[in-house]
Amino acid sequence: MATTPLGIAYDHVAHTNGIPIVLIHAGVADRRMWDPQWEHLRTEHEIVRLDLRGFGESTALPEGPLAHVDDVLSTLSHLGIGRCHLVGSSLGAGVACEVALTAPHLVQSLLLCPPGGSLLAALTDDLKAFLDAERSALAVDDIDAAVEANIAFWVVGPGREASQVDLGIQDFVRRMQRQAFEVTASWADVDEVELDPPVLEQLQDITVPTLVLIGGFDLTTTREAADQVCAGLTDVRRVDWPDVAHLPSLEQPDRFLTLLLGWIADHEAQRPAAIPAERNSSNLAPE
């Protein structure tokens, strides 16, 4: 593990060939969520994974408002990376899109697995139920209950029982989510920067090839975000996995690695102008 001058923890394996891959984790996790793919990726690719501020080992308070996109950009600058494939899960997917809008010259492609964070717009019934459960638990300092709310909604997902999801995955996410709660327990007064206008109002300005992966057991708000992202982008492919929830890279690690490697291989070379949306309709079919 290394840390940037601004306190962002990261792992970096350098290679001379290919465009670097940068992995940005979900809000229920930290950079460890990429463990199942890390060892394979590091053998053949330049690869970076980082802890967003407030997660994992990125424990330093921001000097001003919290700005995940600035932390990612400063990390890429620190590593001398001038172009990369961005892979973002949930919160990380929103951050990846913010990077693509803020510094489009840095982004070769996007893999959103699934959309989340600043890409969520609809307060659906299931999202409201989650927020109510988490906030109620945190209001009485019941971290255990807050963690379990995250497991129930994001790892198990609507329409499944906990017994249907690997217990090892559930425990792995519990550890990461608990650490995030503990790191930010005293961060009540920290404001978070949001893009203006919001990401969802600027989707047409993201012209790099984008893959959107969505699970059948994910929340309605995430599936609606996937619909909106796919409708708004100009060069997009959508893949639906009906047998997973919000963390497909953990539930189906080998399948996800195959998808990621295929996507990277298809988009290694510099591309011309984006394909018009009307020519991409076939890309929206489930895998």
Backbone torsions as a table, in degrees:
resi	resn	phi	psi	omega
1	MET	NA	138.0	174.7
2	ALA	-127.1	166.4	-178.6
3	THR	-135.6	137.0	176.5
4	THR	-73.7	166.3	177.0
5	PRO	-58.2	-22.6	179.3
6	LEU	-92.4	3.9	173.3
7	GLY	91.9	19.3	178.8
8	ILE	-94.5	120.6	-180.0
9	ALA	-79.9	140.4	-178.0
10	TYR	-154.5	161.4	167.5
11	ASP	-119.1	139.5	-177.3
12	HIS	-142.4	126.7	172.6
13	VAL	-119.0	121.0	-175.6
14	ALA	-93.6	141.6	171.7
15	HIS	-137.2	154.1	-178.3
16	THR	-84.0	-20.1	-176.2
17	ASN	-103.5	144.9	171.8
18	GLY	83.2	165.4	178.6
19	ILE	-86.6	132.3	-178.0
20	PRO	-57.9	149.9	174.3
21	ILE	-107.7	128.4	-179.9
22	VAL	-117.1	123.4	-175.5
23	LEU	-105.0	126.0	-179.1
24	ILE	-121.3	122.9	-168.2
25	HIS	-79.1	170.3	177.4
26	ALA	-79.1	164.9	179.6
27	GLY	-73.9	-10.6	174.9
28	VAL	-99.8	12.9	-172.3
29	ALA	-144.5	-166.0	169.7
30	ASP	-147.2	-165.7	-171.8
31	ARG	-65.5	-14.6	176.9
32	ARG	-66.4	-17.6	-177.9
33	MET	-62.7	-18.5	179.6
34	TRP	-91.1	7.5	179.2
35	ASP	-51.3	-42.8	-176.4
36	PRO	-62.3	-25.1	-179.0
37	GLN	-103.7	-14.9	-168.1
38	TRP	-61.4	-49.7	-174.3
39	GLU	-62.1	-38.5	178.2
40	HIS	-69.3	-46.2	-176.1
41	LEU	-62.9	-38.9	-173.9
42	ARG	-68.9	-17.7	-178.7
43	THR	-77.3	-22.7	-173.1
44	GLU	-130.8	-6.4	-174.1
45	HIS	-134.3	150.8	165.6
46	GLU	-73.8	127.4	-168.8
47	ILE	-140.6	140.6	178.4
48	VAL	-133.4	136.5	167.0
49	ARG	-133.8	141.5	-176.5
50	LEU	-135.1	156.8	171.0
51	ASP	-93.1	119.1	171.4
52	LEU	-59.5	153.2	-176.9
53	ARG	-60.3	129.7	-177.0
54	GLY	96.6	1.1	-179.5
55	PHE	-128.1	150.2	175.2
56	GLY	54.7	-123.1	-177.2
57	GLU	-101.0	8.1	173.6
58	SER	-91.1	77.6	-168.7
59	THR	-98.8	-6.1	-176.0
60	ALA	-73.0	133.9	173.7
61	LEU	-61.8	142.6	174.5
62	PRO	-67.2	151.8	179.2
63	GLU	-72.7	-24.5	176.0
64	GLY	-135.9	-144.2	175.8
65	PRO	-61.7	149.4	178.9
66	LEU	-71.6	125.0	-178.6
67	ALA	-136.8	93.6	-177.3
68	HIS	-60.3	-38.3	-178.0
69	VAL	-63.0	-38.9	178.3
70	ASP	-65.5	-38.0	178.9
71	ASP	-66.3	-39.2	176.8
72	VAL	-65.5	-46.1	-179.6
73	LEU	-62.0	-40.6	179.9
74	SER	-68.1	-32.9	177.4
75	THR	-67.6	-43.7	178.2
76	LEU	-63.1	-40.6	177.8
77	SER	-64.1	-42.8	179.1
78	HIS	-58.3	-36.1	-178.0
79	LEU	-89.8	-3.4	179.8
80	GLY	72.1	27.6	-179.1
81	ILE	-92.2	119.9	-177.4
82	GLY	-105.5	-6.5	179.1
83	ARG	-159.5	138.8	-177.7
84	CYS	-158.2	159.2	165.7
85	HIS	-86.9	127.5	178.6
86	LEU	-102.4	126.0	177.2
87	VAL	-117.2	115.8	-175.8
88	GLY	-126.5	133.8	176.9
89	SER	-106.9	121.2	173.8
90	SER	56.8	-113.3	176.1
91	LEU	-51.0	-42.3	179.8
92	GLY	-64.1	-29.5	177.0
93	ALA	-67.2	-42.2	176.3
94	GLY	-62.7	-42.0	178.0
95	VAL	-63.2	-41.4	179.2
96	ALA	-59.5	-42.7	178.1
97	CYS	-66.3	-36.3	176.9
98	GLU	-64.4	-38.2	176.2
99	VAL	-63.6	-42.9	-179.6
100	ALA	-62.5	-31.3	178.4
101	LEU	-81.8	-35.9	-176.4
102	THR	-78.7	-38.7	-177.5
103	ALA	-138.5	69.4	-174.1
104	PRO	-59.2	-26.4	180.0
105	HIS	-66.2	-16.6	-178.3
106	LEU	-84.7	-16.6	-166.1
107	VAL	-108.3	122.1	176.4
108	GLN	-88.2	-40.8	178.1
109	SER	-158.5	165.1	177.2
110	LEU	-125.1	137.7	169.7
111	LEU	-125.5	112.5	-177.1
112	LEU	-104.6	113.6	-168.1
113	CYS	-137.5	72.2	2.0
114	PRO	-104.5	-176.3	171.3
115	PRO	-61.0	148.5	178.3
116	GLY	-171.6	-168.5	178.3
117	GLY	58.3	-123.8	-177.3
118	SER	-69.8	-5.0	176.8
119	LEU	-90.7	-5.8	177.4
120	LEU	-89.3	131.5	-177.8
121	ALA	-126.0	-29.9	-171.9
122	ALA	-94.7	126.4	173.9
123	LEU	-84.5	78.0	-179.4
124	THR	-72.7	167.7	-178.1
125	ASP	-60.2	-40.1	-178.0
126	ASP	-71.6	-35.7	176.1
127	LEU	-66.7	-41.2	178.3
128	LYS	-61.8	-41.9	179.3
129	ALA	-61.4	-41.4	177.7
130	PHE	-63.7	-49.6	-177.8
131	LEU	-60.0	-40.5	178.6
132	ASP	-62.9	-43.1	-178.8
133	ALA	-66.2	-44.2	-178.3
134	GLU	-68.1	-46.2	-178.2
135	ARG	-64.0	-40.2	179.4
136	SER	-62.0	-40.8	179.9
137	ALA	-67.7	-45.3	-178.0
138	LEU	-68.8	-27.9	179.8
139	ALA	-63.3	-26.3	178.8
140	VAL	-111.6	19.7	177.4
141	ASP	57.6	33.6	177.5
142	ASP	-96.4	82.2	-177.4
143	ILE	-63.8	-35.9	179.4
144	ASP	-57.6	-46.6	-179.1
145	ALA	-67.5	-36.7	178.3
146	ALA	-65.3	-41.2	176.8
147	VAL	-62.1	-45.3	-177.7
148	GLU	-65.0	-32.0	175.5
149	ALA	-62.6	-41.8	178.2
150	ASN	-65.1	-40.0	178.4
151	ILE	-63.9	-45.9	-176.2
152	ALA	-62.9	-42.4	-173.5
153	PHE	-88.0	-38.9	-171.4
154	TRP	-99.9	-30.4	-178.4
155	VAL	-94.3	-49.2	176.8
156	VAL	-77.1	-55.2	176.6
157	GLY	87.8	156.8	177.9
158	PRO	-60.5	139.4	175.7
159	GLY	91.7	1.4	177.9
160	ARG	-130.2	160.5	171.9
161	GLU	-99.8	153.4	180.0
162	ALA	-58.4	-30.9	-179.5
163	SER	-66.1	-14.9	179.9
164	GLN	-88.1	-4.0	-177.0
165	VAL	-117.4	135.0	-178.4
166	ASP	-49.5	126.6	-177.4
167	LEU	-65.8	-31.0	178.0
168	GLY	-63.3	-40.0	177.2
169	ILE	-64.8	-44.4	179.6
170	GLN	-59.6	-45.0	-179.1
171	ASP	-67.4	-36.7	178.4
172	PHE	-60.8	-47.4	179.5
173	VAL	-68.9	-35.5	176.4
174	ARG	-55.3	-46.2	-177.5
175	ARG	-63.4	-43.0	-179.4
176	MET	-68.4	-42.9	-178.8
177	GLN	-67.7	-40.5	178.1
178	ARG	-60.4	-43.3	-180.0
179	GLN	-61.1	-40.2	178.6
180	ALA	-62.6	-42.0	177.6
181	PHE	-62.5	-40.6	-177.9
182	GLU	-69.4	-39.3	-179.8
183	VAL	-63.0	-41.5	-172.8
184	THR	-98.6	12.0	-176.8
185	ALA	-57.7	-30.0	-177.9
186	SER	-105.5	18.5	-174.5
187	TRP	-99.0	27.2	-172.2
188	ALA	-60.0	-30.6	-174.1
189	ASP	-95.4	9.1	-178.4
190	VAL	-87.1	120.9	175.8
191	ASP	-84.7	154.2	179.2
192	GLU	-115.7	132.2	179.6
193	VAL	-75.6	137.3	174.7
194	GLU	-122.6	144.8	177.3
195	LEU	-64.0	145.2	177.8
196	ASP	-132.4	113.0	0.8
197	PRO	-71.2	165.0	-177.9
198	PRO	-60.9	160.0	-178.5
199	VAL	-54.4	-44.1	-175.3
200	LEU	-64.3	-19.3	176.5
201	GLU	-90.8	-0.9	-178.5
202	GLN	-122.7	14.5	-175.2
203	LEU	-56.8	-34.4	-178.4
204	GLN	-64.7	-16.5	179.9
205	ASP	-89.3	-5.5	174.8
206	ILE	-92.0	108.2	-172.4
207	THR	-109.9	-2.4	179.7
208	VAL	-76.0	154.6	176.5
209	PRO	-58.4	135.6	-176.0
210	THR	-133.4	133.1	174.3
211	LEU	-110.3	128.9	178.5
212	VAL	-113.1	121.3	179.0
213	LEU	-112.3	128.8	-175.8
214	ILE	-136.3	141.8	-178.6
215	GLY	-99.8	148.1	-178.7
216	GLY	-69.9	-21.1	179.1
217	PHE	-102.1	16.3	177.6
218	ASP	-79.1	168.4	179.3
219	LEU	-68.1	154.4	178.5
220	THR	-58.9	-37.4	-179.6
221	THR	-61.2	-36.1	179.5
222	THR	-71.6	-41.3	-179.9
223	ARG	-67.2	-35.8	175.5
224	GLU	-68.3	-35.5	175.9
225	ALA	-63.7	-40.5	177.7
226	ALA	-61.3	-41.8	177.1
227	ASP	-59.8	-45.6	-176.2
228	GLN	-68.5	-41.6	179.1
229	VAL	-63.4	-45.0	-179.1
230	CYS	-66.3	-32.9	178.1
231	ALA	-73.9	-27.8	-173.6
232	GLY	-93.2	-23.8	-177.9
233	LEU	-82.6	158.3	-177.0
234	THR	-96.6	-20.7	-176.9
235	ASP	-139.3	89.7	-168.5
236	VAL	-139.4	144.9	171.5
237	ARG	-126.7	138.1	179.0
238	ARG	-116.2	137.2	175.7
239	VAL	-126.6	127.6	177.6
240	ASP	-108.6	126.7	172.9
241	TRP	-111.9	105.6	-173.6
242	PRO	-70.8	-12.8	-172.0
243	ASP	-102.2	13.1	179.8
244	VAL	-130.4	168.3	177.0
245	ALA	-106.3	-126.1	-168.7
246	HIS	-86.3	-11.7	-175.6
247	LEU	-125.3	68.4	-176.2
248	PRO	-60.7	-31.5	-178.6
249	SER	-68.6	-22.3	175.8
250	LEU	-90.3	-39.1	-179.3
251	GLU	-71.1	-37.2	-178.2
252	GLN	-129.6	69.2	-171.1
253	PRO	-64.0	-42.1	-178.6
254	ASP	-70.3	-41.2	178.1
255	ARG	-63.1	-39.9	178.9
256	PHE	-66.9	-41.3	179.1
257	LEU	-60.1	-42.3	177.9
258	THR	-61.2	-44.3	178.9
259	LEU	-61.7	-46.4	-178.6
260	LEU	-62.5	-47.3	-178.2
261	LEU	-63.7	-39.5	177.4
262	GLY	-64.6	-40.9	179.1
263	TRP	-64.2	-45.7	-179.7
264	ILE	-62.7	-44.4	-179.1
265	ALA	-60.9	-36.9	-179.0
266	ASP	-73.8	-16.4	-173.0
267	HIS	-129.8	29.8	177.9
268	GLU	-73.3	-41.4	-175.7
269	ALA	-77.7	153.6	173.7
270	GLN	-62.4	137.7	-176.4
271	ARG	-108.7	154.4	172.5
272	PRO	-74.1	-164.5	-178.6
273	ALA	-55.8	151.3	-177.0
274	ALA	-61.5	149.9	177.2
275	ILE	-72.9	132.0	179.0
276	PRO	-56.7	147.9	-174.8
277	ALA	-57.3	-38.0	-175.4
278	GLU	-67.2	-17.6	178.2
279	ARG	-91.2	0.8	-176.4
280	ASN	-108.4	7.6	-173.6
281	SER	-58.7	-32.6	-179.5
282	SER	-68.2	-20.1	-178.2
283	ASN	-75.5	-9.4	-176.4
284	LEU	-89.9	2.2	180.0
285	ALA	-76.5	144.9	176.3
286	PRO	-59.7	155.5	178.5
287	GLU	-67.0	NA	NA
